[in-house]
Amino acid sequence: MSTEPISLLGGHSVYCINEGQLRDAVQLSEDPESGPRIQEKLTDLEGALSRNEQAALAFVIIERLRNSTD
């Protein structure tokens, strides 16, 4: 079994990021109602997780959203 860490910070892309959706996400993170909640969670996560762990979390959240029925 390999003990090498799994890096998510580079390499081949599997998914494309839609620039319009990314712009909308940034806009939502700056929204007077949603922004403070989003920024609070980001600050907490950035303090608690490494950059690689943050990338893993982002991918896991995207995958869960892709598979959710809401």
Protein Blocks (a to p, Z undefined) as FASTA:
>chain_A
ZZbdcdfkgcjdfbdcdfklmmmmmmmmmgfklmmmmmmmmmmmmmmpcfklmmmmmmmm
mmmmmmpcZZ
